[in-house]
C-alpha cells in the first residue's frame, strides 16, 4: 500500500522570480521548487532530467559554472563501464545510454560539459542555477524522519539565496545536504574499525608531444603488465610502474590510465596522494602541491620507458582533484562487499553495476584485497535513502555502502543510474505524497518505481551464463 506521508506540502507550481535579479539584489531572496536537485554532477543531471520527464518542476543547482562534476572539473575523460563479465556488453541502460551515445567511451571535459548542458536544456521543466554552493539546510523533525524544508546557497560574490523544496536529491559527491541535515554517516574506512582515512585522491594532468600511434603499437604485456592501448585510451603499465620511486612517501603511482584527446593532448590519471581528508580544503591544497611536484619527475621517468613518450611535455593540471571517497551515509539498506562479490540482485534493485572492487590505497603498504573480477549486482533503492531523513535521496559515491563496496559503486555510470532512479522516485513521491524511507519498505511503492525505470530503459535483471534471470 502506498504510504501517504508528505501530504499537502507537495505542489507542482514553482517560483523562480528571484533568479532574474542581479546577485546583489538577491541577498535574502527565496524561491520554491517541488524537486530540488543539488549538484551539477552526472548523477544530478540524470536526476533532474528524470524528474522533469515525469512532469515535475525541478531546480538543479550546480556548484560550478559547468555541468559534469569530475568529468569536467577533474578531467576524467573516460567511463568505468559496467560490463558483463562474459562479454555480453554494458549492463545498464536508461539515461546512461543517451549520455554514452553522445560521448562515446572517451571524450574531452568540454564535450562532457556540452553534452550535459544540452540534456538539461532539452527539458523546459528544469531551472538550472549555476555556480552556487550549498551552505545551510533547514530541517524539522517529523514521524517519518527529519524533513528538509529549505536549502541555502552562496554565490562566488557572497550573495545568498534560499530554495524551499518538497523533495530533495542530494547529488553532491560528498552528500553535503544530507550531512547538513543531520543524517548519520561514516568517514572513509570507518566501518572497518581501523580509522577514518579515505582512499587516495588524484590530480590529473595532460601531456603534449606524445606520439599516440607509438603508444598503441608499443604496449607490451610482458614488459608493462596487464592492460592495453587503443585509439582513444590506454590502461595498465602496473608491472612497469612497480619500479618507479616517487619523490614523496605520501605519493603512490601504481598504474596509468591515459586518454587521447581529439587535439592530440594525452590525459594522465596516475598520481595517488595518501592521507588526505578530502573534506578539508587545506588537505586538498596539500595534495595538489604534492601532485604538481611529482608530475615532472614521473614524466621524465616515463620518457625513456614508454614508446611514444620521448618528447612528452607537461601540459596543464585539472581544475579539481579526483576524490574517490568521503562520507558513507547510513541508509535504509547498506551495500556490502559480499553483495558486490556475490552478485546479489535484490528485489528493490534500481540499476545494475559490475565494476570490480577497485580500492585505491589508503596506506602505501595496502595490497589489492580483491581480484579485478566483475560480478553483476544490483544497487538497492534503500541505499539511496538516508534513514534519518524523510524527503532526501542520495545519488553519489556517498550512498549507503561500506568502504569496500564503495570501491565498485563509486563509479560515474553507477551514480548516473542512481540519479535517474532518484529523479523518478522524487516525481513519484510528489504525485503520491510519499516519504522515501516508508517508500523503500513498501513493496508496492518499490514496484511502481521499478516500473517507471523499466519504461525508461533501465536494466533491472541479468541473465548470466547459467541462463537464469537473477532479480
Secondary structure, DSSP 8 states (H G I E B T S, - for coil): -----SGGG--S--B-GGGGS-GGGGTTEEEEEEEEEE--SHHHHHHHHHHHHTT--EEEE-SSSSS-THHHHS---B----B-TTS--B---THHHHHHHHH-SB--HHHHHHHHHHHHHT-TTEEEE-SEEEEEEEEE--TTSBEEEEEEEEETTS-EEEEEEEEEEE-STT-HHHHHTT--EEETTGGGTS------EE--EEEES--HHHHHHH--HHHH-S-EE-SSEEEE-HHHHTT---SSTTEE---EEEEE-TTS-EEEE--EE-S--TT-HHHHHHHHHHHHHHHHHHHHHHHTTSTT-TT-EEEEE-SS-B---SEEE-BSS-B-HHHHHHT---TTEEEEE--------SSTT----S-S----EEEEGGGGBBTTBSSEEE-STTSSB-TTTHHHHTSHHHHHHHHHHHHHHHHHHHHHT--HHHHHH-HHHHHHHHHHHHHTT----EE-TTS-EE-
